[in-house]
Amino acid sequence: MKKYKIVVDTNVIVSSLRSKIGYSYKLLSIIDDERIKVFISVPVILEYEDAIKREK
C-alpha cells in the first residue's frame, strides 16, 4: 500500500473550517486514513492557530 506524506497548508485548514464543500474539507476528513502520514511542527500549528483566530 502506498503511503502519502503531506503537510497541510494553513489555507487548507481555514478553507475547510469555512465550508464543508470542496477539496480542503475532503482532505481533512480523510486525514486519519492509514495511507496518509501528516508532517507537522510547532511553528506550523502556531500559524494555524493565528490564521483561525484572525478569521473570526
DSSP file (Angstrom, degrees, kcal/mol; ACC not computed):
  #  RESIDUE AA STRUCTURE BP1 BP2  ACC     N-H-->O    O-->H-N    N-H-->O    O-->H-N    TCO  KAPPA ALPHA  PHI   PSI    X-CA   Y-CA   Z-CA
    1    1 A M              0   0    0      0, 0.0     2,-0.3     0, 0.0     0, 0.0   0.000 360.0 360.0 360.0 130.7    0.0    0.0    0.0
    2    2 A K        -     0   0    0      1,-0.0     2,-0.4    34,-0.0     0, 0.0  -0.579 360.0-148.8 -78.1 135.3    1.4    3.4   -1.0
    3    3 A K        -     0   0    0     -2,-0.3     2,-0.5    33,-0.0    33,-0.2  -0.863   4.7-145.4-105.4 140.1    1.7    6.0    1.8
    4    4 A Y  E     -a   36   0A   0     31,-3.6    33,-3.2    -2,-0.4     2,-0.6  -0.900   4.6-152.3-106.5 129.3    1.3    9.7    1.1
    5    5 A K  E     +a   37   0A   0     -2,-0.5     2,-0.3    31,-0.2    33,-0.2  -0.890  26.6 173.6-100.7 123.6    3.4   12.2    3.1
    6    6 A I  E     -a   38   0A   0     31,-2.4    33,-3.0    -2,-0.6     2,-0.4  -0.941  31.9-159.7-133.9 153.8    1.6   15.5    3.4
    7    7 A V        -     0   0    0     -2,-0.3     2,-0.6    31,-0.2    33,-0.1  -0.997  28.6-136.3-123.3 123.0    2.0   18.9    5.1
    8    8 A V        -     0   0    0     -2,-0.4     2,-0.0    31,-0.4    -2,-0.0  -0.714  18.3-134.6 -87.2 120.3   -1.4   20.7    5.3
    9    9 A D    >>  -     0   0    0     -2,-0.6     4,-1.4     1,-0.1     3,-0.9  -0.323  19.8-113.8 -70.7 154.3   -1.0   24.4    4.4
   10   10 A T  H 3> S+     0   0    0      1,-0.3     4,-2.4     2,-0.2     5,-0.2   0.860 114.8  58.8 -58.4 -39.2   -2.8   27.0    6.5
   11   11 A N  H 3> S+     0   0    0      1,-0.2     4,-2.3     2,-0.2    -1,-0.3   0.806 102.4  54.8 -64.9 -26.8   -5.1   28.0    3.7
   12   12 A V  H <> S+     0   0    0     -3,-0.9     4,-2.3     2,-0.2    -1,-0.2   0.907 108.7  48.2 -69.4 -42.2   -6.4   24.4    3.6
   13   13 A I  H  X S+     0   0    0     -4,-1.4     4,-1.6     2,-0.2    -2,-0.2   0.951 114.7  44.6 -61.4 -50.3   -7.2   24.5    7.3
   14   14 A V  H  X S+     0   0    0     -4,-2.4     4,-1.5     1,-0.2    -2,-0.2   0.919 113.9  49.9 -63.3 -44.7   -9.0   27.8    7.1
   15   15 A S  H  X S+     0   0    0     -4,-2.3     4,-1.8     1,-0.2    -1,-0.2   0.892 109.4  51.4 -61.9 -40.2  -10.9   26.8    3.9
   16   16 A S  H  < S+     0   0    0     -4,-2.3    -1,-0.2     1,-0.2    -2,-0.2   0.817 109.4  50.3 -69.4 -29.0  -12.1   23.6    5.5
   17   17 A L  H  < S+     0   0    0     -4,-1.6    -1,-0.2    -5,-0.2    -2,-0.2   0.771 110.8  50.3 -77.2 -25.8  -13.4   25.4    8.5
   18   18 A R  H  < S+     0   0    0     -4,-1.5     2,-0.3     1,-0.2    -2,-0.2   0.825 122.5  15.4 -78.9 -33.4  -15.3   27.9    6.4
   19   19 A S     <  -     0   0    0     -4,-1.8    -1,-0.2    -5,-0.1     6,-0.1  -0.999  49.1-151.1-148.2 142.7  -17.1   25.3    4.2
   20   20 A K  S    S+     0   0    0     -2,-0.3     2,-0.5    -3,-0.1    -4,-0.1   0.252  82.7  85.3 -93.6  11.1  -17.8   21.6    4.1
   21   21 A I  S    S+     0   0    0      4,-0.0     3,-0.2     5,-0.0     2,-0.2  -0.946  75.1  38.6-111.8 131.7  -17.8   21.7    0.3
   22   22 A G  S  > S-     0   0    0     -2,-0.5     4,-1.8     1,-0.1     5,-0.1  -0.484  94.2 -68.5 120.4 170.9  -14.6   21.4   -1.6
   23   23 A Y  H  > S+     0   0    0      1,-0.2     4,-2.7     2,-0.2     5,-0.2   0.772 119.7  63.1 -72.5 -27.5  -11.3   19.6   -1.5
   24   24 A S  H  > S+     0   0    0      2,-0.2     4,-2.0     1,-0.2    -1,-0.2   0.950 108.7  41.6 -62.0 -47.6   -9.9   21.2    1.6
   25   25 A Y  H  > S+     0   0    0      2,-0.2     4,-2.0     1,-0.2    -2,-0.2   0.908 114.2  52.5 -65.2 -42.2  -12.7   19.7    3.7
   26   26 A K  H  X S+     0   0    0     -4,-1.8     4,-0.9     1,-0.2    -2,-0.2   0.908 108.2  51.6 -60.8 -41.9  -12.4   16.4    1.9
   27   27 A L  H >< S+     0   0    0     -4,-2.7     3,-0.9     1,-0.2    -1,-0.2   0.939 112.1  44.8 -60.8 -47.6   -8.7   16.2    2.6
   28   28 A L  H >< S+     0   0    0     -4,-2.0     3,-0.9     1,-0.2    -1,-0.2   0.788 106.3  61.1 -69.9 -25.6   -9.1   16.9    6.3
   29   29 A S  H 3< S+     0   0    0     -4,-2.0    -1,-0.2     1,-0.2     3,-0.2   0.717 110.9  39.8 -73.7 -18.4  -12.0   14.4    6.5
   30   30 A I  T X< S+     0   0    0     -4,-0.9     3,-2.1    -3,-0.9    -1,-0.2   0.230  80.5 111.4-109.8  13.8   -9.7   11.6    5.4
   31   31 A I  T <  S+     0   0    0     -3,-0.9     7,-0.2     1,-0.3    -1,-0.1   0.729  73.1  58.7 -62.8 -22.6   -6.6   12.7    7.4
   32   32 A D  T 3  S+     0   0    0     -3,-0.2    -1,-0.3    -4,-0.2     2,-0.1   0.392  76.1 123.6 -89.0   5.2   -6.9    9.6    9.7
   33   33 A D    X   -     0   0    0     -3,-2.1     3,-1.9     1,-0.1    -3,-0.0  -0.432  69.3-129.3 -63.1 136.4   -6.6    7.2    6.8
   34   34 A E  T 3  S+     0   0    0      1,-0.3    -1,-0.1    -2,-0.1    -3,-0.0   0.656 105.3  65.2 -66.8 -14.2   -3.7    4.9    7.4
   35   35 A R  T 3  S+     0   0    0    -32,-0.1   -31,-3.6     2,-0.0     2,-0.5   0.578  92.9  75.6 -80.9  -9.4   -2.3    5.7    3.9
   36   36 A I  E <   -a    4   0A   0     -3,-1.9     2,-0.5   -33,-0.2   -31,-0.2  -0.894  58.1-171.1-111.2 129.3   -1.7    9.3    4.9
   37   37 A K  E     -a    5   0A   0    -33,-3.2   -31,-2.4    -2,-0.5     2,-0.4  -0.973  14.8-151.8-118.0 118.0    1.1   10.4    7.1
   38   38 A V  E     -a    6   0A   0     -2,-0.5     2,-0.5   -33,-0.2   -31,-0.2  -0.741   2.0-155.0 -94.3 132.6    0.9   14.1    8.2
   39   39 A F        +     0   0    0    -33,-3.0   -31,-0.4    -2,-0.4     2,-0.3  -0.914  25.4 160.9-106.2 130.8    4.0   16.0    9.0
   40   40 A I        -     0   0    0     -2,-0.5     2,-0.3   -33,-0.1   -33,-0.0  -0.982  19.5-163.9-148.5 154.2    3.6   19.0   11.3
   41   41 A S     >  -     0   0    0     -2,-0.3     4,-2.2     1,-0.1     5,-0.2  -0.888  38.1-103.8-135.0 166.8    5.7   21.2   13.6
   42   42 A V  H  > S+     0   0    0     -2,-0.3     4,-2.5     1,-0.2     5,-0.2   0.918 119.6  53.1 -59.9 -45.6    5.0   23.6   16.4
   43   43 A P  H  > S+     0   0    0      0, 0.0     4,-1.9     0, 0.0    -1,-0.2   0.884 109.1  50.1 -59.6 -35.8    5.6   26.7   14.2
   44   44 A V  H  > S+     0   0    0      2,-0.2     4,-2.4     1,-0.2    -2,-0.2   0.913 109.8  50.0 -67.7 -41.7    3.0   25.3   11.7
   45   45 A I  H  X S+     0   0    0     -4,-2.2     4,-2.5     1,-0.2    -1,-0.2   0.903 110.1  50.8 -62.4 -40.8    0.5   24.7   14.5
   46   46 A L  H  X S+     0   0    0     -4,-2.5     4,-2.4     2,-0.2    -1,-0.2   0.869 108.9  51.6 -64.8 -35.8    1.0   28.2   15.8
   47   47 A E  H  X S+     0   0    0     -4,-1.9     4,-2.5    -5,-0.2    -2,-0.2   0.914 109.1  50.5 -65.8 -42.5    0.5   29.5   12.3
   48   48 A Y  H  X S+     0   0    0     -4,-2.4     4,-2.6     2,-0.2     5,-0.2   0.948 111.3  48.7 -56.7 -49.2   -2.8   27.5   12.0
   49   49 A E  H  X S+     0   0    0     -4,-2.5     4,-2.3     1,-0.2    -2,-0.2   0.912 111.5  48.6 -59.5 -45.4   -3.9   29.0   15.4
   50   50 A D  H  X S+     0   0    0     -4,-2.4     4,-1.9     1,-0.2    -1,-0.2   0.922 113.0  47.4 -61.4 -45.3   -3.1   32.6   14.3
   51   51 A A  H  X S+     0   0    0     -4,-2.5     4,-1.5     1,-0.2    -2,-0.2   0.894 112.0  49.7 -65.4 -40.6   -4.9   32.2   11.0
   52   52 A I  H  X S+     0   0    0     -4,-2.6     4,-0.7     1,-0.2    -1,-0.2   0.902 111.1  49.0 -66.7 -41.2   -8.0   30.7   12.6
   53   53 A K  H >< S+     0   0    0     -4,-2.3     3,-0.6    -5,-0.2    -1,-0.2   0.863 109.0  53.7 -66.4 -35.5   -8.2   33.4   15.2
   54   54 A R  H 3< S+     0   0    0     -4,-1.9    -1,-0.2     1,-0.2    -2,-0.2   0.840 102.8  58.2 -65.7 -33.7   -7.9   36.1   12.5
   55   55 A E  H 3<        0   0    0     -4,-1.5    -1,-0.2     1,-0.3    -2,-0.2   0.702 360.0 360.0 -72.5 -19.9  -10.8   34.6   10.6
   56   56 A K    <<        0   0    0     -4,-0.7    -1,-0.3    -3,-0.6    -2,-0.1   0.503 360.0 360.0 -69.9 360.0  -13.2   35.0   13.5
